[in-house]
Amino acid sequence: MGKDLTDAPRGTQPLIDRKTFVSTRHLQAEEVVEVPQRLGRRESEPHSKGIMELHDVLVANFPSDRTLPDLHHYFRVKDEKIDIQFDLSYFRNFQLDYELSSYDADKFQNKSPDLAVNILSKSTYLKDLGYNVDLCKEIGISVYVIFSTHNFSVRLYEPPFLRVYLLRDGKEYEVKTIRGEALDETGNLIKENMVETSPLLPFNIGVVKRGVKFEGCTDTYKLILINPKTLEIYKTKEAIERLRADREKARADREKARADREKARADKLEKILEEYKREHGR
């Protein structure tokens, strides 16, 4: 039996000494970055908001599934219990009536996420594009997604950049790399810039501009989920409620306009009747 890491402090692996740990999220192929326990991973507002919005979209549109934001995940790989952290993980047909501090696959019949998402950053991109890919394949994650929310000083991954790993036959990843936006200037879908992740997932994937600048100068981007049947973009709960409110207001406005027309017609008929009575002495 390999080394069990569950006794190590959450967010750290492996144990270096009793005072210093190396974060699994920030351990790179070319350098080791020593960090305090639970450094956190959202290194910018685009990073944080990109995950919060994506989490909201998944929760609002797929209530029978479970979405976990920014947690440590523990899996057994080759008899060793490993700790990997995702910006977001998504499990189809999986529900819990309680919240988690971390996800331990041993407690859930070794269930792996159907989707794992990491946003690239200067301190994590080497790990996300290297070791984590092989680890996700070993774990059996159907779709692993990495993308850039903004230019984090590595030109090769300057946005728009999206890379999707699709597990085929449970063995090897098919890799799709997109370097363009999924929507044109008029908001129409550019299909060649969309990655078809269905039927592995109930949606397809693309990236688009957020309409907000980073540090006042460069564009920011977000991941969008696309209905494979209607090609509509899934919205956040707030956007869904706003759309519903707009539709209700439009319906109320139409009803009011109809009532106003009916009243105007009735008033006109009454006026004609009054004039008729005056002219005929009735």
Backbone torsions as a table, in degrees:
resi	resn	phi	psi	omega
1	MET	NA	132.9	-178.9
2	GLY	-75.7	179.9	-178.0
3	LYS	-69.0	130.9	178.2
4	ASP	-95.4	123.3	-173.9
5	LEU	-97.6	8.1	-175.6
6	THR	-66.9	-21.5	-179.6
7	ASP	-82.9	-12.5	177.6
8	ALA	-73.2	151.0	177.8
9	PRO	-55.9	141.2	-179.1
10	ARG	-60.3	136.9	178.0
11	GLY	92.5	4.0	-178.7
12	THR	-133.2	144.7	178.0
13	GLN	-177.6	132.9	-9.0
14	PRO	-87.1	178.9	178.8
15	LEU	-73.1	122.0	178.3
16	ILE	-94.3	-52.9	170.3
17	ASP	-156.0	-171.0	-174.5
18	ARG	-77.9	-7.2	-177.5
19	LYS	-116.5	-28.3	-173.7
20	THR	-121.5	130.8	177.6
21	PHE	-125.6	160.1	177.4
22	VAL	-112.2	121.6	-179.6
23	SER	-67.0	134.5	176.5
24	THR	-63.6	-31.3	-178.9
25	ARG	-73.6	-29.2	-174.2
26	HIS	-109.5	11.1	175.4
27	LEU	-83.5	118.3	-175.1
28	GLN	-106.2	163.0	179.5
29	ALA	-68.7	-29.9	-173.9
30	GLU	-107.2	-11.8	-177.8
31	GLU	-155.3	153.5	175.3
32	VAL	-109.2	123.8	-179.3
33	VAL	-104.7	112.7	179.0
34	GLU	-79.4	128.6	-175.5
35	VAL	-137.7	156.9	173.8
36	PRO	-66.1	159.1	176.9
37	GLN	-57.8	138.4	178.3
38	ARG	53.8	58.6	178.7
39	LEU	-61.0	-34.9	-172.5
40	GLY	91.3	162.5	-169.6
41	ARG	-127.5	-9.5	-176.1
42	ARG	-87.5	95.9	-168.5
43	GLU	-89.2	1.3	-179.8
44	SER	-161.6	167.4	176.2
45	GLU	-64.5	-43.0	176.6
46	PRO	-57.8	-39.1	178.0
47	HIS	-60.9	-52.7	-176.8
48	SER	-64.0	-48.6	-176.9
49	LYS	-69.2	-31.7	177.6
50	GLY	-61.7	-39.9	179.5
51	ILE	-76.2	-41.5	-179.6
52	MET	-61.2	-42.9	-179.7
53	GLU	-68.0	-42.4	179.5
54	LEU	-62.4	-42.0	176.8
55	HIS	-59.3	-44.8	-179.6
56	ASP	-62.9	-42.3	179.2
57	VAL	-60.2	-45.9	-178.5
58	LEU	-66.2	-44.6	-179.1
59	VAL	-65.3	-40.6	-176.7
60	ALA	-69.9	-33.7	-172.8
61	ASN	-102.7	-16.9	-177.7
62	PHE	-132.7	67.6	-174.2
63	PRO	-67.2	-17.1	178.8
64	SER	-84.1	-5.5	-179.9
65	ASP	-107.1	172.6	-179.7
66	ARG	-123.1	130.3	179.7
67	THR	-118.4	128.4	-178.7
68	LEU	-116.3	123.4	178.4
69	PRO	-98.1	129.5	166.5
70	ASP	54.7	52.3	178.5
71	LEU	-118.2	158.2	168.7
72	HIS	-77.1	139.9	177.8
73	HIS	-121.9	132.4	-179.5
74	TYR	-113.2	126.9	179.6
75	PHE	-135.1	158.1	173.8
76	ARG	-100.2	122.7	178.4
77	VAL	-128.3	117.5	-178.9
78	LYS	52.6	48.7	176.9
79	ASP	66.3	12.3	176.7
80	GLU	-117.3	135.5	178.2
81	LYS	-87.1	117.2	-175.8
82	ILE	-111.0	158.4	-179.5
83	ASP	-119.1	119.4	175.9
84	ILE	-129.9	139.1	-177.9
85	GLN	-113.5	132.5	177.2
86	PHE	-114.0	150.0	170.8
87	ASP	-62.0	-36.6	180.0
88	LEU	-157.2	140.8	172.5
89	SER	-129.6	149.8	-173.5
90	TYR	-136.5	125.5	-178.2
91	PHE	-115.8	123.2	177.4
92	ARG	-78.5	142.9	176.1
93	ASN	50.7	47.4	-178.7
94	PHE	-138.9	123.1	-178.0
95	GLN	-135.0	146.2	172.8
96	LEU	-135.1	146.1	178.3
97	ASP	-96.6	21.8	177.7
98	TYR	-147.1	166.0	-178.7
99	GLU	-100.4	161.3	-173.0
100	LEU	-118.4	150.2	169.8
101	SER	-90.0	-26.6	175.9
102	SER	-160.3	167.4	179.0
103	TYR	-109.6	117.4	178.6
104	ASP	-111.5	109.3	-175.2
105	ALA	-60.5	-27.0	178.6
106	ASP	-59.1	-27.5	-177.3
107	LYS	-87.1	-7.4	-174.7
108	PHE	-132.8	47.7	176.2
109	GLN	53.5	33.9	178.1
110	ASN	59.3	29.8	-179.2
111	LYS	-70.2	131.9	177.5
112	SER	-105.9	156.4	178.9
113	PRO	-64.1	148.4	172.0
114	ASP	-78.6	-25.4	179.2
115	LEU	-141.6	134.8	171.4
116	ALA	-128.0	137.5	-176.5
117	VAL	-127.2	133.2	170.5
118	ASN	-129.9	136.6	174.9
119	ILE	-94.2	131.2	-178.0
120	LEU	-71.5	141.6	174.4
121	SER	-145.3	169.4	-174.0
122	LYS	-62.6	-32.1	-176.4
123	SER	-93.2	-4.8	-174.9
124	THR	-128.2	-9.2	-169.5
125	TYR	-63.8	-35.4	179.7
126	LEU	-62.8	-43.5	179.5
127	LYS	-66.7	-44.7	-176.6
128	ASP	-64.3	-34.2	-177.6
129	LEU	-90.4	-7.3	-176.8
130	GLY	-120.8	-93.5	-175.1
131	TYR	-54.7	-42.9	-176.3
132	ASN	-64.5	-30.2	177.7
133	VAL	-62.9	-49.5	179.8
134	ASP	-64.6	-36.5	179.9
135	LEU	-67.3	-42.7	178.0
136	CYS	-61.3	-37.6	178.2
137	LYS	-66.3	-42.6	178.5
138	GLU	-62.6	-39.0	-179.1
139	ILE	-71.2	-27.8	-179.4
140	GLY	92.4	30.5	178.1
141	ILE	-74.9	123.1	-172.9
142	SER	-62.8	-42.6	-177.4
143	VAL	-135.5	122.8	175.0
144	TYR	-115.4	125.6	-174.3
145	VAL	-120.5	132.8	171.2
146	ILE	-130.9	141.6	178.8
147	PHE	-156.2	169.3	-179.2
148	SER	-109.0	129.5	175.6
149	THR	-86.5	-23.4	-179.5
150	HIS	-161.8	172.6	179.6
151	ASN	-76.7	107.6	-178.2
152	PHE	-100.8	28.0	172.0
153	SER	83.4	11.4	173.0
154	VAL	-115.6	102.3	-168.5
155	ARG	-59.3	-33.4	-177.4
156	LEU	-60.4	-27.9	-177.5
157	TYR	-114.4	25.1	177.3
158	GLU	-65.0	134.0	-177.2
159	PRO	-72.5	156.7	4.3
160	PRO	-73.9	124.1	178.0
161	PHE	-139.5	126.1	178.5
162	LEU	-140.0	129.8	174.8
163	ARG	-129.0	129.2	-176.4
164	VAL	-124.7	130.2	177.1
165	TYR	-106.6	119.2	-177.0
166	LEU	-110.6	119.5	-177.5
167	LEU	-77.2	119.6	-178.7
168	ARG	-106.5	126.0	178.9
169	ASP	57.3	24.4	178.3
170	GLY	66.4	16.8	-172.9
171	LYS	-122.1	-58.5	-173.2
172	GLU	-124.6	151.5	177.1
173	TYR	-87.2	132.7	165.9
174	GLU	-92.7	129.9	-172.6
175	VAL	-105.7	129.1	176.0
176	LYS	-119.7	124.6	177.8
177	THR	-118.4	126.9	-178.9
178	ILE	-119.0	131.8	178.6
179	ARG	-123.0	37.8	177.8
180	GLY	-149.6	162.8	179.4
181	GLU	-76.6	150.8	-178.3
182	ALA	-83.5	-10.6	179.2
183	LEU	-125.2	144.3	175.3
184	ASP	-86.0	-175.3	-174.5
185	GLU	-65.0	-22.7	179.5
186	THR	-94.6	2.6	178.0
187	GLY	89.2	7.7	178.3
188	ASN	-84.3	146.9	-177.2
189	LEU	-72.5	133.3	172.9
190	ILE	-100.3	99.5	-169.5
191	LYS	-61.1	-33.7	-178.7
192	GLU	-70.0	-15.2	176.8
193	ASN	-100.7	14.4	176.2
194	MET	-112.1	137.7	176.8
195	VAL	-98.1	124.0	179.2
196	GLU	-81.2	102.2	178.7
197	THR	-98.7	-7.9	174.0
198	SER	-81.6	145.8	9.7
199	PRO	-90.3	7.3	176.1
200	LEU	-61.6	-33.0	177.6
201	LEU	-130.8	159.7	179.7
202	PRO	-82.3	22.8	-178.9
203	PHE	-158.6	162.6	170.6
204	ASN	-104.8	172.8	-168.0
205	ILE	-133.5	144.9	173.3
206	GLY	-157.1	176.2	175.1
207	VAL	-124.8	147.2	177.9
208	VAL	-141.9	163.1	174.8
209	LYS	-68.8	147.6	178.1
210	ARG	-89.2	-17.3	-177.2
211	GLY	84.1	11.8	178.5
212	VAL	-126.8	137.9	-179.3
213	LYS	-87.1	149.0	174.5
214	PHE	-96.8	127.9	-177.2
215	GLU	53.6	26.4	174.9
216	GLY	77.3	6.7	-173.9
217	CYS	-137.7	-35.2	-175.7
218	THR	-111.6	154.4	-177.5
219	ASP	-71.4	152.7	173.1
220	THR	-115.9	156.6	-173.3
221	TYR	-134.4	161.1	177.4
222	LYS	-141.5	159.7	176.1
223	LEU	-85.5	135.3	175.2
224	ILE	-118.0	148.9	177.4
225	LEU	-109.6	131.8	-170.4
226	ILE	-119.0	129.6	176.7
227	ASN	-64.4	119.3	-175.6
228	PRO	-67.8	-19.0	-179.2
229	LYS	-92.1	-47.5	-176.2
230	THR	-95.5	-15.5	-176.2
231	LEU	64.4	17.9	174.6
232	GLU	-83.5	151.7	179.4
233	ILE	-87.6	129.3	177.2
234	TYR	-67.5	138.2	-173.9
235	LYS	-107.2	163.4	174.2
236	THR	-72.5	165.9	178.1
237	LYS	-58.3	-43.7	179.7
238	GLU	-61.2	-43.8	-179.7
239	ALA	-66.9	-38.0	177.5
240	ILE	-63.0	-45.3	179.7
241	GLU	-66.0	-37.6	178.2
242	ARG	-66.1	-41.1	177.2
243	LEU	-64.4	-41.4	178.3
244	ARG	-63.0	-41.8	178.8
245	ALA	-64.7	-40.4	178.5
246	ASP	-63.8	-40.0	179.0
247	ARG	-67.1	-39.5	178.0
248	GLU	-64.9	-40.6	178.3
249	LYS	-65.4	-42.0	178.4
250	ALA	-62.4	-40.2	178.4
251	ARG	-65.2	-43.2	178.6
252	ALA	-63.9	-39.1	178.3
253	ASP	-64.7	-39.3	178.1
254	ARG	-65.7	-41.1	178.4
255	GLU	-63.8	-40.6	179.1
256	LYS	-66.4	-41.8	179.0
257	ALA	-63.1	-39.6	177.7
258	ARG	-64.8	-43.7	179.0
259	ALA	-63.5	-39.6	178.6
260	ASP	-64.0	-39.7	178.6
261	ARG	-65.6	-42.0	178.5
262	GLU	-62.8	-41.8	179.4
263	LYS	-66.8	-41.3	178.7
264	ALA	-63.0	-40.1	178.5
265	ARG	-64.8	-42.6	179.2
266	ALA	-65.2	-41.4	178.6
267	ASP	-62.7	-39.3	-179.8
268	LYS	-66.0	-43.3	178.3
269	LEU	-62.9	-41.1	179.3
270	GLU	-64.7	-38.4	178.8
271	LYS	-65.5	-41.5	178.4
272	ILE	-62.7	-41.1	179.1
273	LEU	-64.1	-42.9	179.0
274	GLU	-62.1	-41.4	178.8
275	GLU	-65.3	-39.0	178.9
276	TYR	-62.3	-44.1	180.0
277	LYS	-62.3	-41.5	-179.6
278	ARG	-65.3	-42.9	-178.3
279	GLU	-67.4	-30.3	-176.2
280	HIS	-107.5	8.8	177.0
281	GLY	64.7	32.5	178.7
282	ARG	-115.5	NA	NA
